[in-house]
């Protein structure tokens, strides 16, 4: 499933201007701060740097429908798990 999500993100990434993705990611990160699990991730210096600098993680954050996540616990849990997986991919990516 993660592979498919990555392919979709890569494909859609070329359709949206990078600056708009970064604006959406920043806005969504602000909205996600109301969740304790996100605050914990953001307070970790390494995770925060990845969320702020990695294009794939920023695209993932910027393309999320936060309103839908607020209403659907299952989708929020899936988003949470997927975000952690994306961050881990960046941490353990070969140089």
PyMOL Python script that loads the backbone (N, CA, C, O; Angstrom):
from pymol import cmd

cmd.read_pdbstr("""\
ATOM      1  N   UNK A   1       0.819  -1.191   0.000  1.00  0.00           N
ATOM      2  CA  UNK A   1       0.000   0.000   0.000  1.00  0.00           C
ATOM      3  C   UNK A   1       0.869   1.263   0.000  1.00  0.00           C
ATOM      4  O   UNK A   1       0.568   2.235  -0.694  1.00  0.00           O
ATOM      5  N   UNK A   2       1.945   1.235   0.784  1.00  0.00           N
ATOM      6  CA  UNK A   2       2.850   2.387   0.854  1.00  0.00           C
ATOM      7  C   UNK A   2       3.459   2.661  -0.516  1.00  0.00           C
ATOM      8  O   UNK A   2       3.642   3.818  -0.895  1.00  0.00           O
ATOM      9  N   UNK A   3       3.774   1.601  -1.260  1.00  0.00           N
ATOM     10  CA  UNK A   3       4.340   1.745  -2.594  1.00  0.00           C
ATOM     11  C   UNK A   3       3.368   2.482  -3.508  1.00  0.00           C
ATOM     12  O   UNK A   3       3.769   3.379  -4.249  1.00  0.00           O
ATOM     13  N   UNK A   4       2.098   2.108  -3.458  1.00  0.00           N
ATOM     14  CA  UNK A   4       1.073   2.732  -4.295  1.00  0.00           C
ATOM     15  C   UNK A   4       0.908   4.197  -3.908  1.00  0.00           C
ATOM     16  O   UNK A   4       0.807   5.067  -4.773  1.00  0.00           O
ATOM     17  N   UNK A   5       0.880   4.466  -2.596  1.00  0.00           N
ATOM     18  CA  UNK A   5       0.766   5.850  -2.121  1.00  0.00           C
ATOM     19  C   UNK A   5       1.937   6.680  -2.635  1.00  0.00           C
ATOM     20  O   UNK A   5       1.755   7.824  -3.051  1.00  0.00           O
ATOM     21  N   UNK A   6       3.127   6.112  -2.607  1.00  0.00           N
ATOM     22  CA  UNK A   6       4.310   6.816  -3.106  1.00  0.00           C
ATOM     23  C   UNK A   6       4.216   7.114  -4.594  1.00  0.00           C
ATOM     24  O   UNK A   6       4.573   8.206  -5.036  1.00  0.00           O
ATOM     25  N   UNK A   7       3.740   6.149  -5.363  1.00  0.00           N
ATOM     26  CA  UNK A   7       3.584   6.363  -6.809  1.00  0.00           C
ATOM     27  C   UNK A   7       2.586   7.473  -7.102  1.00  0.00           C
ATOM     28  O   UNK A   7       2.821   8.320  -7.964  1.00  0.00           O
ATOM     29  N   UNK A   8       1.480   7.463  -6.385  1.00  0.00           N
ATOM     30  CA  UNK A   8       0.464   8.503  -6.585  1.00  0.00           C
ATOM     31  C   UNK A   8       1.041   9.862  -6.215  1.00  0.00           C
ATOM     32  O   UNK A   8       0.861  10.837  -6.944  1.00  0.00           O
ATOM     33  N   UNK A   9       1.734   9.925  -5.083  1.00  0.00           N
ATOM     34  CA  UNK A   9       2.329  11.196  -4.646  1.00  0.00           C
ATOM     35  C   UNK A   9       3.334  11.701  -5.673  1.00  0.00           C
ATOM     36  O   UNK A   9       3.355  12.891  -5.987  1.00  0.00           O
ATOM     37  N   UNK A  10       4.167  10.806  -6.197  1.00  0.00           N
ATOM     38  CA  UNK A  10       5.153  11.198  -7.196  1.00  0.00           C
ATOM     39  C   UNK A  10       4.479  11.695  -8.471  1.00  0.00           C
ATOM     40  O   UNK A  10       4.915  12.684  -9.060  1.00  0.00           O
ATOM     41  N   UNK A  11       3.412  11.010  -8.900  1.00  0.00           N
ATOM     42  CA  UNK A  11       2.698  11.391 -10.117  1.00  0.00           C
ATOM     43  C   UNK A  11       2.011  12.737  -9.953  1.00  0.00           C
ATOM     44  O   UNK A  11       2.089  13.592 -10.835  1.00  0.00           O
ATOM     45  N   UNK A  12       1.339  12.926  -8.826  1.00  0.00           N
ATOM     46  CA  UNK A  12       0.621  14.174  -8.604  1.00  0.00           C
ATOM     47  C   UNK A  12       1.567  15.337  -8.317  1.00  0.00           C
ATOM     48  O   UNK A  12       1.231  16.498  -8.551  1.00  0.00           O
ATOM     49  N   UNK A  13       2.747  15.012  -7.810  1.00  0.00           N
ATOM     50  CA  UNK A  13       3.705  16.062  -7.482  1.00  0.00           C
ATOM     51  C   UNK A  13       4.053  16.932  -8.666  1.00  0.00           C
ATOM     52  O   UNK A  13       4.317  18.123  -8.500  1.00  0.00           O
ATOM     53  N   UNK A  14       4.060  16.370  -9.847  1.00  0.00           N
ATOM     54  CA  UNK A  14       4.399  17.153 -11.032  1.00  0.00           C
ATOM     55  C   UNK A  14       3.247  18.057 -11.475  1.00  0.00           C
ATOM     56  O   UNK A  14       3.458  18.967 -12.277  1.00  0.00           O
ATOM     57  N   UNK A  15       2.036  17.823 -10.968  1.00  0.00           N
ATOM     58  CA  UNK A  15       0.881  18.623 -11.369  1.00  0.00           C
ATOM     59  C   UNK A  15       0.719  19.902 -10.544  1.00  0.00           C
ATOM     60  O   UNK A  15       0.061  20.841 -10.991  1.00  0.00           O
ATOM     61  N   UNK A  16       1.299  19.949  -9.370  1.00  0.00           N
ATOM     62  CA  UNK A  16       1.124  21.081  -8.478  1.00  0.00           C
ATOM     63  C   UNK A  16       2.427  21.852  -8.332  1.00  0.00           C
ATOM     64  O   UNK A  16       3.493  21.250  -8.198  1.00  0.00           O
ATOM     65  N   UNK A  17       2.351  23.175  -8.357  1.00  0.00           N
ATOM     66  CA  UNK A  17       3.561  23.970  -8.135  1.00  0.00           C
ATOM     67  C   UNK A  17       4.115  23.710  -6.735  1.00  0.00           C
ATOM     68  O   UNK A  17       3.355  23.585  -5.775  1.00  0.00           O
ATOM     69  N   UNK A  18       5.415  23.631  -6.625  1.00  0.00           N
ATOM     70  CA  UNK A  18       6.061  23.329  -5.351  1.00  0.00           C
ATOM     71  C   UNK A  18       5.694  24.339  -4.278  1.00  0.00           C
ATOM     72  O   UNK A  18       5.480  23.967  -3.124  1.00  0.00           O
ATOM     73  N   UNK A  19       5.618  25.609  -4.642  1.00  0.00           N
ATOM     74  CA  UNK A  19       5.311  26.623  -3.633  1.00  0.00           C
ATOM     75  C   UNK A  19       3.924  26.408  -3.027  1.00  0.00           C
ATOM     76  O   UNK A  19       3.739  26.623  -1.829  1.00  0.00           O
ATOM     77  N   UNK A  20       2.964  25.994  -3.823  1.00  0.00           N
ATOM     78  CA  UNK A  20       1.613  25.742  -3.305  1.00  0.00           C
ATOM     79  C   UNK A  20       1.613  24.520  -2.390  1.00  0.00           C
ATOM     80  O   UNK A  20       0.918  24.509  -1.373  1.00  0.00           O
ATOM     81  N   UNK A  21       2.372  23.510  -2.736  1.00  0.00           N
ATOM     82  CA  UNK A  21       2.483  22.319  -1.895  1.00  0.00           C
ATOM     83  C   UNK A  21       3.077  22.707  -0.540  1.00  0.00           C
ATOM     84  O   UNK A  21       2.610  22.244   0.501  1.00  0.00           O
ATOM     85  N   UNK A  22       4.102  23.554  -0.555  1.00  0.00           N
ATOM     86  CA  UNK A  22       4.743  23.979   0.691  1.00  0.00           C
ATOM     87  C   UNK A  22       3.780  24.804   1.545  1.00  0.00           C
ATOM     88  O   UNK A  22       3.763  24.666   2.768  1.00  0.00           O
ATOM     89  N   UNK A  23       2.979  25.662   0.907  1.00  0.00           N
ATOM     90  CA  UNK A  23       1.984  26.450   1.648  1.00  0.00           C
ATOM     91  C   UNK A  23       0.950  25.526   2.282  1.00  0.00           C
ATOM     92  O   UNK A  23       0.594  25.684   3.450  1.00  0.00           O
ATOM     93  N   UNK A  24       0.473  24.561   1.501  1.00  0.00           N
ATOM     94  CA  UNK A  24      -0.526  23.621   2.023  1.00  0.00           C
ATOM     95  C   UNK A  24       0.055  22.790   3.160  1.00  0.00           C
ATOM     96  O   UNK A  24      -0.623  22.545   4.158  1.00  0.00           O
ATOM     97  N   UNK A  25       1.295  22.358   3.021  1.00  0.00           N
ATOM     98  CA  UNK A  25       1.935  21.549   4.059  1.00  0.00           C
ATOM     99  C   UNK A  25       2.052  22.353   5.350  1.00  0.00           C
ATOM    100  O   UNK A  25       1.768  21.844   6.434  1.00  0.00           O
ATOM    101  N   UNK A  26       2.469  23.601   5.228  1.00  0.00           N
ATOM    102  CA  UNK A  26       2.616  24.450   6.417  1.00  0.00           C
ATOM    103  C   UNK A  26       1.266  24.649   7.094  1.00  0.00           C
ATOM    104  O   UNK A  26       1.159  24.543   8.316  1.00  0.00           O
ATOM    105  N   UNK A  27       0.245  24.933   6.312  1.00  0.00           N
ATOM    106  CA  UNK A  27      -1.098  25.135   6.860  1.00  0.00           C
ATOM    107  C   UNK A  27      -1.598  23.856   7.539  1.00  0.00           C
ATOM    108  O   UNK A  27      -2.152  23.900   8.637  1.00  0.00           O
ATOM    109  N   UNK A  28      -1.395  22.729   6.875  1.00  0.00           N
ATOM    110  CA  UNK A  28      -1.852  21.456   7.437  1.00  0.00           C
ATOM    111  C   UNK A  28      -1.095  21.093   8.705  1.00  0.00           C
ATOM    112  O   UNK A  28      -1.682  20.535   9.633  1.00  0.00           O
ATOM    113  N   UNK A  29       0.198  21.400   8.761  1.00  0.00           N
ATOM    114  CA  UNK A  29       0.961  21.133   9.982  1.00  0.00           C
ATOM    115  C   UNK A  29       0.403  21.953  11.144  1.00  0.00           C
ATOM    116  O   UNK A  29       0.320  21.461  12.269  1.00  0.00           O
ATOM    117  N   UNK A  30       0.024  23.190  10.875  1.00  0.00           N
ATOM    118  CA  UNK A  30      -0.580  24.020  11.920  1.00  0.00           C
ATOM    119  C   UNK A  30      -1.897  23.402  12.398  1.00  0.00           C
ATOM    120  O   UNK A  30      -2.173  23.380  13.597  1.00  0.00           O
ATOM    121  N   UNK A  31      -2.700  22.906  11.470  1.00  0.00           N
ATOM    122  CA  UNK A  31      -3.979  22.289  11.836  1.00  0.00           C
ATOM    123  C   UNK A  31      -3.787  20.975  12.587  1.00  0.00           C
ATOM    124  O   UNK A  31      -4.579  20.640  13.468  1.00  0.00           O
ATOM    125  N   UNK A  32      -2.745  20.236  12.243  1.00  0.00           N
ATOM    126  CA  UNK A  32      -2.484  18.948  12.895  1.00  0.00           C
ATOM    127  C   UNK A  32      -1.930  19.105  14.310  1.00  0.00           C
ATOM    128  O   UNK A  32      -1.905  18.139  15.073  1.00  0.00           O
ATOM    129  N   UNK A  33      -1.489  20.304  14.667  1.00  0.00           N
ATOM    130  CA  UNK A  33      -0.918  20.522  16.004  1.00  0.00           C
ATOM    131  C   UNK A  33      -1.928  20.269  17.120  1.00  0.00           C
ATOM    132  O   UNK A  33      -1.533  20.139  18.279  1.00  0.00           O
ATOM    133  N   UNK A  34      -3.199  20.198  16.806  1.00  0.00           N
ATOM    134  CA  UNK A  34      -4.172  19.922  17.865  1.00  0.00           C
ATOM    135  C   UNK A  34      -4.145  18.460  18.303  1.00  0.00           C
ATOM    136  O   UNK A  34      -4.729  18.105  19.327  1.00  0.00           O
ATOM    137  N   UNK A  35      -3.471  17.615  17.532  1.00  0.00           N
ATOM    138  CA  UNK A  35      -3.356  16.192  17.888  1.00  0.00           C
ATOM    139  C   UNK A  35      -2.043  15.960  18.626  1.00  0.00           C
ATOM    140  O   UNK A  35      -0.977  16.373  18.170  1.00  0.00           O
ATOM    141  N   UNK A  36      -2.137  15.303  19.756  1.00  0.00           N
ATOM    142  CA  UNK A  36      -0.960  15.048  20.589  1.00  0.00           C
ATOM    143  C   UNK A  36       0.093  14.252  19.828  1.00  0.00           C
ATOM    144  O   UNK A  36       1.283  14.538  19.959  1.00  0.00           O
ATOM    145  N   UNK A  37      -0.313  13.259  19.033  1.00  0.00           N
ATOM    146  CA  UNK A  37       0.644  12.433  18.307  1.00  0.00           C
ATOM    147  C   UNK A  37       1.455  13.276  17.324  1.00  0.00           C
ATOM    148  O   UNK A  37       2.634  13.001  17.099  1.00  0.00           O
ATOM    149  N   UNK A  38       0.827  14.308  16.732  1.00  0.00           N
ATOM    150  CA  UNK A  38       1.551  15.159  15.799  1.00  0.00           C
ATOM    151  C   UNK A  38       2.506  16.082  16.553  1.00  0.00           C
ATOM    152  O   UNK A  38       3.631  16.308  16.109  1.00  0.00           O
ATOM    153  N   UNK A  39       2.064  16.612  17.686  1.00  0.00           N
ATOM    154  CA  UNK A  39       2.932  17.467  18.500  1.00  0.00           C
ATOM    155  C   UNK A  39       4.204  16.724  18.888  1.00  0.00           C
ATOM    156  O   UNK A  39       5.299  17.286  18.845  1.00  0.00           O
ATOM    157  N   UNK A  40       4.051  15.450  19.269  1.00  0.00           N
ATOM    158  CA  UNK A  40       5.221  14.644  19.662  1.00  0.00           C
ATOM    159  C   UNK A  40       6.186  14.519  18.487  1.00  0.00           C
ATOM    160  O   UNK A  40       7.395  14.678  18.652  1.00  0.00           O
ATOM    161  N   UNK A  41       5.650  14.233  17.302  1.00  0.00           N
ATOM    162  CA  UNK A  41       6.510  14.137  16.113  1.00  0.00           C
ATOM    163  C   UNK A  41       7.189  15.474  15.828  1.00  0.00           C
ATOM    164  O   UNK A  41       8.387  15.518  15.546  1.00  0.00           O
ATOM    165  N   UNK A  42       6.429  16.557  15.900  1.00  0.00           N
ATOM    166  CA  UNK A  42       6.959  17.869  15.545  1.00  0.00           C
ATOM    167  C   UNK A  42       7.998  18.355  16.546  1.00  0.00           C
ATOM    168  O   UNK A  42       8.935  19.063  16.177  1.00  0.00           O
ATOM    169  N   UNK A  43       7.838  17.979  17.803  1.00  0.00           N
ATOM    170  CA  UNK A  43       8.796  18.395  18.824  1.00  0.00           C
ATOM    171  C   UNK A  43      10.130  17.655  18.702  1.00  0.00           C
ATOM    172  O   UNK A  43      11.144  18.122  19.221  1.00  0.00           O
ATOM    173  N   UNK A  44      10.138  16.521  18.030  1.00  0.00           N
ATOM    174  CA  UNK A  44      11.382  15.804  17.780  1.00  0.00           C
ATOM    175  C   UNK A  44      12.131  16.548  16.668  1.00  0.00           C
ATOM    176  O   UNK A  44      11.629  16.686  15.553  1.00  0.00           O
ATOM    177  N   UNK A  45      13.328  17.019  16.987  1.00  0.00           N
ATOM    178  CA  UNK A  45      14.097  17.840  16.054  1.00  0.00           C
ATOM    179  C   UNK A  45      14.307  17.156  14.697  1.00  0.00           C
ATOM    180  O   UNK A  45      14.149  17.785  13.651  1.00  0.00           O
ATOM    181  N   UNK A  46      14.658  15.882  14.719  1.00  0.00           N
ATOM    182  CA  UNK A  46      14.904  15.161  13.472  1.00  0.00           C
ATOM    183  C   UNK A  46      13.651  15.038  12.623  1.00  0.00           C
ATOM    184  O   UNK A  46      13.694  15.250  11.411  1.00  0.00           O
ATOM    185  N   UNK A  47      12.535  14.695  13.253  1.00  0.00           N
ATOM    186  CA  UNK A  47      11.269  14.575  12.515  1.00  0.00           C
ATOM    187  C   UNK A  47      10.841  15.921  11.954  1.00  0.00           C
ATOM    188  O   UNK A  47      10.381  16.006  10.816  1.00  0.00           O
ATOM    189  N   UNK A  48      10.993  16.979  12.757  1.00  0.00           N
ATOM    190  CA  UNK A  48      10.601  18.310  12.297  1.00  0.00           C
ATOM    191  C   UNK A  48      11.413  18.720  11.076  1.00  0.00           C
ATOM    192  O   UNK A  48      10.864  19.267  10.119  1.00  0.00           O
ATOM    193  N   UNK A  49      12.722  18.459  11.102  1.00  0.00           N
ATOM    194  CA  UNK A  49      13.553  18.807   9.946  1.00  0.00           C
ATOM    195  C   UNK A  49      13.098  18.062   8.699  1.00  0.00           C
ATOM    196  O   UNK A  49      13.044  18.636   7.611  1.00  0.00           O
ATOM    197  N   UNK A  50      12.775  16.792   8.857  1.00  0.00           N
ATOM    198  CA  UNK A  50      12.304  16.015   7.703  1.00  0.00           C
ATOM    199  C   UNK A  50      10.980  16.570   7.198  1.00  0.00           C
ATOM    200  O   UNK A  50      10.795  16.719   5.990  1.00  0.00           O
ATOM    201  N   UNK A  51      10.050  16.881   8.111  1.00  0.00           N
ATOM    202  CA  UNK A  51       8.749  17.421   7.699  1.00  0.00           C
ATOM    203  C   UNK A  51       8.902  18.765   6.995  1.00  0.00           C
ATOM    204  O   UNK A  51       8.124  19.088   6.098  1.00  0.00           O
ATOM    205  N   UNK A  52       9.889  19.539   7.392  1.00  0.00           N
ATOM    206  CA  UNK A  52      10.076  20.861   6.800  1.00  0.00           C
ATOM    207  C   UNK A  52      10.917  20.848   5.528  1.00  0.00           C
ATOM    208  O   UNK A  52      10.818  21.773   4.721  1.00  0.00           O
ATOM    209  N   UNK A  53      11.746  19.813   5.329  1.00  0.00           N
ATOM    210  CA  UNK A  53      12.689  19.829   4.203  1.00  0.00           C
ATOM    211  C   UNK A  53      12.456  18.769   3.134  1.00  0.00           C
ATOM    212  O   UNK A  53      12.801  18.984   1.972  1.00  0.00           O
ATOM    213  N   UNK A  54      11.883  17.641   3.501  1.00  0.00           N
ATOM    214  CA  UNK A  54      11.701  16.561   2.534  1.00  0.00           C
ATOM    215  C   UNK A  54      10.516  16.856   1.616  1.00  0.00           C
ATOM    216  O   UNK A  54       9.390  17.045   2.077  1.00  0.00           O
ATOM    217  N   UNK A  55      10.786  16.892   0.321  1.00  0.00           N
ATOM    218  CA  UNK A  55       9.712  17.159  -0.642  1.00  0.00           C
ATOM    219  C   UNK A  55       8.618  16.101  -0.592  1.00  0.00           C
ATOM    220  O   UNK A  55       7.436  16.433  -0.669  1.00  0.00           O
ATOM    221  N   UNK A  56       8.998  14.827  -0.463  1.00  0.00           N
ATOM    222  CA  UNK A  56       7.968  13.783  -0.459  1.00  0.00           C
ATOM    223  C   UNK A  56       7.096  13.865   0.793  1.00  0.00           C
ATOM    224  O   UNK A  56       5.888  13.644   0.719  1.00  0.00           O
ATOM    225  N   UNK A  57       7.693  14.178   1.936  1.00  0.00           N
ATOM    226  CA  UNK A  57       6.913  14.299   3.172  1.00  0.00           C
ATOM    227  C   UNK A  57       6.058  15.567   3.112  1.00  0.00           C
ATOM    228  O   UNK A  57       4.903  15.559   3.538  1.00  0.00           O
ATOM    229  N   UNK A  58       6.618  16.645   2.587  1.00  0.00           N
ATOM    230  CA  UNK A  58       5.843  17.888   2.475  1.00  0.00           C
ATOM    231  C   UNK A  58       4.683  17.718   1.501  1.00  0.00           C
ATOM    232  O   UNK A  58       3.597  18.249   1.737  1.00  0.00           O
ATOM    233  N   UNK A  59       4.894  16.994   0.423  1.00  0.00           N
ATOM    234  CA  UNK A  59       3.796  16.740  -0.502  1.00  0.00           C
ATOM    235  C   UNK A  59       2.711  15.931   0.202  1.00  0.00           C
ATOM    236  O   UNK A  59       1.524  16.231   0.077  1.00  0.00           O
ATOM    237  N   UNK A  60       3.123  14.909   0.940  1.00  0.00           N
ATOM    238  CA  UNK A  60       2.175  14.080   1.676  1.00  0.00           C
ATOM    239  C   UNK A  60       1.365  14.936   2.656  1.00  0.00           C
ATOM    240  O   UNK A  60       0.142  14.815   2.729  1.00  0.00           O
ATOM    241  N   UNK A  61       2.048  15.791   3.399  1.00  0.00           N
ATOM    242  CA  UNK A  61       1.359  16.667   4.353  1.00  0.00           C
ATOM    243  C   UNK A  61       0.467  17.679   3.633  1.00  0.00           C
ATOM    244  O   UNK A  61      -0.651  17.951   4.071  1.00  0.00           O
ATOM    245  N   UNK A  62       0.958  18.225   2.546  1.00  0.00           N
ATOM    246  CA  UNK A  62       0.213  19.253   1.824  1.00  0.00           C
ATOM    247  C   UNK A  62      -0.990  18.740   1.070  1.00  0.00           C
ATOM    248  O   UNK A  62      -1.915  19.501   0.787  1.00  0.00           O
ATOM    249  N   UNK A  63      -0.994  17.468   0.741  1.00  0.00           N
ATOM    250  CA  UNK A  63      -2.113  16.922  -0.028  1.00  0.00           C
ATOM    251  C   UNK A  63      -3.197  16.302   0.851  1.00  0.00           C
ATOM    252  O   UNK A  63      -4.215  15.833   0.343  1.00  0.00           O
ATOM    253  N   UNK A  64      -2.983  16.298   2.158  1.00  0.00           N
ATOM    254  CA  UNK A  64      -3.966  15.703   3.074  1.00  0.00           C
ATOM    255  C   UNK A  64      -5.187  16.600   3.213  1.00  0.00           C
ATOM    256  O   UNK A  64      -5.076  17.826   3.233  1.00  0.00           O
ATOM    257  N   UNK A  65      -6.349  15.973   3.308  1.00  0.00           N
ATOM    258  CA  UNK A  65      -7.605  16.684   3.582  1.00  0.00           C
ATOM    259  C   UNK A  65      -7.820  16.644   5.090  1.00  0.00           C
ATOM    260  O   UNK A  65      -8.377  15.681   5.618  1.00  0.00           O
ATOM    261  N   UNK A  66      -7.382  17.679   5.773  1.00  0.00           N
ATOM    262  CA  UNK A  66      -7.413  17.702   7.231  1.00  0.00           C
ATOM    263  C   UNK A  66      -8.849  17.677   7.745  1.00  0.00           C
ATOM    264  O   UNK A  66      -9.122  17.066   8.778  1.00  0.00           O
ATOM    265  N   UNK A  67      -9.755  18.321   7.053  1.00  0.00           N
ATOM    266  CA  UNK A  67     -11.168  18.283   7.455  1.00  0.00           C
ATOM    267  C   UNK A  67     -11.701  16.860   7.501  1.00  0.00           C
ATOM    268  O   UNK A  67     -12.436  16.488   8.416  1.00  0.00           O
ATOM    269  N   UNK A  68     -11.325  16.074   6.512  1.00  0.00           N
ATOM    270  CA  UNK A  68     -11.742  14.673   6.464  1.00  0.00           C
ATOM    271  C   UNK A  68     -11.084  13.871   7.587  1.00  0.00           C
ATOM    272  O   UNK A  68     -11.716  13.007   8.194  1.00  0.00           O
ATOM    273  N   UNK A  69      -9.819  14.161   7.856  1.00  0.00           N
ATOM    274  CA  UNK A  69      -9.113  13.465   8.934  1.00  0.00           C
ATOM    275  C   UNK A  69      -9.742  13.790  10.287  1.00  0.00           C
ATOM    276  O   UNK A  69      -9.814  12.931  11.166  1.00  0.00           O
ATOM    277  N   UNK A  70     -10.195  15.032  10.450  1.00  0.00           N
ATOM    278  CA  UNK A  70     -10.837  15.425  11.699  1.00  0.00           C
ATOM    279  C   UNK A  70     -12.119  14.632  11.942  1.00  0.00           C
ATOM    280  O   UNK A  70     -12.476  14.358  13.088  1.00  0.00           O
ATOM    281  N   UNK A  71     -12.799  14.271  10.882  1.00  0.00           N
ATOM    282  CA  UNK A  71     -14.095  13.605  11.002  1.00  0.00           C
ATOM    283  C   UNK A  71     -14.001  12.080  11.012  1.00  0.00           C
ATOM    284  O   UNK A  71     -14.930  11.408  11.459  1.00  0.00           O
ATOM    285  N   UNK A  72     -12.913  11.540  10.534  1.00  0.00           N
ATOM    286  CA  UNK A  72     -12.829  10.091  10.364  1.00  0.00           C
ATOM    287  C   UNK A  72     -11.621   9.536  11.119  1.00  0.00           C
ATOM    288  O   UNK A  72     -10.479   9.707  10.693  1.00  0.00           O
ATOM    289  N   UNK A  73     -11.882   8.878  12.230  1.00  0.00           N
ATOM    290  CA  UNK A  73     -10.819   8.348  13.083  1.00  0.00           C
ATOM    291  C   UNK A  73      -9.955   7.326  12.351  1.00  0.00           C
ATOM    292  O   UNK A  73      -8.735   7.312  12.515  1.00  0.00           O
ATOM    293  N   UNK A  74     -10.573   6.487  11.558  1.00  0.00           N
ATOM    294  CA  UNK A  74      -9.817   5.457  10.833  1.00  0.00           C
ATOM    295  C   UNK A  74      -8.864   6.073   9.813  1.00  0.00           C
ATOM    296  O   UNK A  74      -7.715   5.648   9.697  1.00  0.00           O
ATOM    297  N   UNK A  75      -9.337   7.066   9.082  1.00  0.00           N
ATOM    298  CA  UNK A  75      -8.477   7.735   8.103  1.00  0.00           C
ATOM    299  C   UNK A  75      -7.361   8.503   8.804  1.00  0.00           C
ATOM    300  O   UNK A  75      -6.236   8.566   8.307  1.00  0.00           O
ATOM    301  N   UNK A  76      -7.677   9.087   9.961  1.00  0.00           N
ATOM    302  CA  UNK A  76      -6.660   9.804  10.723  1.00  0.00           C
ATOM    303  C   UNK A  76      -5.574   8.843  11.195  1.00  0.00           C
ATOM    304  O   UNK A  76      -4.387   9.167  11.139  1.00  0.00           O
ATOM    305  N   UNK A  77      -5.980   7.656  11.664  1.00  0.00           N
ATOM    306  CA  UNK A  77      -5.009   6.648  12.114  1.00  0.00           C
ATOM    307  C   UNK A  77      -4.145   6.185  10.937  1.00  0.00           C
ATOM    308  O   UNK A  77      -2.938   5.997  11.094  1.00  0.00           O
ATOM    309  N   UNK A  78      -4.748   6.003   9.771  1.00  0.00           N
ATOM    310  CA  UNK A  78      -3.990   5.600   8.582  1.00  0.00           C
ATOM    311  C   UNK A  78      -3.014   6.699   8.174  1.00  0.00           C
ATOM    312  O   UNK A  78      -1.869   6.419   7.819  1.00  0.00           O
ATOM    313  N   UNK A  79      -3.469   7.952   8.226  1.00  0.00           N
ATOM    314  CA  UNK A  79      -2.601   9.083   7.901  1.00  0.00           C
ATOM    315  C   UNK A  79      -1.426   9.140   8.869  1.00  0.00           C
ATOM    316  O   UNK A  79      -0.283   9.330   8.453  1.00  0.00           O
ATOM    317  N   UNK A  80      -1.700   8.979  10.142  1.00  0.00           N
ATOM    318  CA  UNK A  80      -0.660   8.995  11.176  1.00  0.00           C
ATOM    319  C   UNK A  80       0.391   7.926  10.881  1.00  0.00           C
ATOM    320  O   UNK A  80       1.588   8.214  10.883  1.00  0.00           O
ATOM    321  N   UNK A  81      -0.046   6.709  10.631  1.00  0.00           N
ATOM    322  CA  UNK A  81       0.872   5.605  10.328  1.00  0.00           C
ATOM    323  C   UNK A  81       1.661   5.878   9.044  1.00  0.00           C
ATOM    324  O   UNK A  81       2.865   5.626   8.983  1.00  0.00           O
ATOM    325  N   UNK A  82       0.984   6.386   8.035  1.00  0.00           N
ATOM    326  CA  UNK A  82       1.651   6.676   6.759  1.00  0.00           C
ATOM    327  C   UNK A  82       2.688   7.783   6.909  1.00  0.00           C
ATOM    328  O   UNK A  82       3.757   7.720   6.303  1.00  0.00           O
ATOM    329  N   UNK A  83       2.376   8.795   7.713  1.00  0.00           N
ATOM    330  CA  UNK A  83       3.332   9.884   7.943  1.00  0.00           C
ATOM    331  C   UNK A  83       4.575   9.351   8.637  1.00  0.00           C
ATOM    332  O   UNK A  83       5.693   9.696   8.254  1.00  0.00           O
ATOM    333  N   UNK A  84       4.397   8.523   9.643  1.00  0.00           N
ATOM    334  CA  UNK A  84       5.543   7.932  10.338  1.00  0.00           C
ATOM    335  C   UNK A  84       6.373   7.090   9.364  1.00  0.00           C
ATOM    336  O   UNK A  84       7.602   7.137   9.397  1.00  0.00           O
ATOM    337  N   UNK A  85       5.712   6.331   8.507  1.00  0.00           N
ATOM    338  CA  UNK A  85       6.438   5.530   7.514  1.00  0.00           C
ATOM    339  C   UNK A  85       7.227   6.420   6.559  1.00  0.00           C
ATOM    340  O   UNK A  85       8.370   6.106   6.227  1.00  0.00           O
ATOM    341  N   UNK A  86       6.635   7.522   6.115  1.00  0.00           N
ATOM    342  CA  UNK A  86       7.331   8.436   5.204  1.00  0.00           C
ATOM    343  C   UNK A  86       8.553   9.054   5.892  1.00  0.00           C
ATOM    344  O   UNK A  86       9.614   9.183   5.281  1.00  0.00           O
ATOM    345  N   UNK A  87       8.401   9.433   7.156  1.00  0.00           N
ATOM    346  CA  UNK A  87       9.521  10.012   7.895  1.00  0.00           C
ATOM    347  C   UNK A  87      10.623   8.962   8.055  1.00  0.00           C
ATOM    348  O   UNK A  87      11.801   9.261   7.861  1.00  0.00           O
ATOM    349  N   UNK A  88      10.239   7.736   8.409  1.00  0.00           N
ATOM    350  CA  UNK A  88      11.228   6.661   8.559  1.00  0.00           C
ATOM    351  C   UNK A  88      11.946   6.371   7.245  1.00  0.00           C
ATOM    352  O   UNK A  88      13.143   6.084   7.247  1.00  0.00           O
ATOM    353  N   UNK A  89      11.236   6.443   6.134  1.00  0.00           N
ATOM    354  CA  UNK A  89      11.879   6.242   4.830  1.00  0.00           C
ATOM    355  C   UNK A  89      12.997   7.268   4.636  1.00  0.00           C
ATOM    356  O   UNK A  89      14.064   6.936   4.118  1.00  0.00           O
ATOM    357  N   UNK A  90      12.757   8.496   5.047  1.00  0.00           N
ATOM    358  CA  UNK A  90      13.756   9.549   4.895  1.00  0.00           C
ATOM    359  C   UNK A  90      14.933   9.343   5.864  1.00  0.00           C
ATOM    360  O   UNK A  90      16.087   9.596   5.518  1.00  0.00           O
ATOM    361  N   UNK A  91      14.623   8.886   7.065  1.00  0.00           N
ATOM    362  CA  UNK A  91      15.672   8.660   8.056  1.00  0.00           C
ATOM    363  C   UNK A  91      16.607   7.551   7.595  1.00  0.00           C
ATOM    364  O   UNK A  91      17.827   7.669   7.708  1.00  0.00           O
ATOM    365  N   UNK A  92      16.025   6.474   7.075  1.00  0.00           N
ATOM    366  CA  UNK A  92      16.812   5.296   6.720  1.00  0.00           C
ATOM    367  C   UNK A  92      17.150   5.210   5.242  1.00  0.00           C
ATOM    368  O   UNK A  92      17.645   4.180   4.784  1.00  0.00           O
ATOM    369  N   UNK A  93      16.892   6.269   4.489  1.00  0.00           N
ATOM    370  CA  UNK A  93      17.203   6.266   3.055  1.00  0.00           C
ATOM    371  C   UNK A  93      18.715   6.249   2.862  1.00  0.00           C
ATOM    372  O   UNK A  93      19.449   6.966   3.543  1.00  0.00           O
ATOM    373  N   UNK A  94      19.165   5.430   1.936  1.00  0.00           N
ATOM    374  CA  UNK A  94      20.609   5.416   1.664  1.00  0.00           C
ATOM    375  C   UNK A  94      21.047   6.750   1.068  1.00  0.00           C
ATOM    376  O   UNK A  94      20.310   7.389   0.317  1.00  0.00           O
ATOM    377  N   UNK A  95      22.238   7.143   1.416  1.00  0.00           N
ATOM    378  CA  UNK A  95      22.766   8.435   0.922  1.00  0.00           C
ATOM    379  C   UNK A  95      23.326   8.300  -0.451  1.00  0.00           C
ATOM    380  O   UNK A  95      23.810   9.279  -1.019  1.00  0.00           O
TER     381      UNK A  95
END
""", "prot")
cmd.dss("prot")
cmd.show_as("cartoon", "prot")
cmd.util.cbc("prot")
cmd.orient("prot")
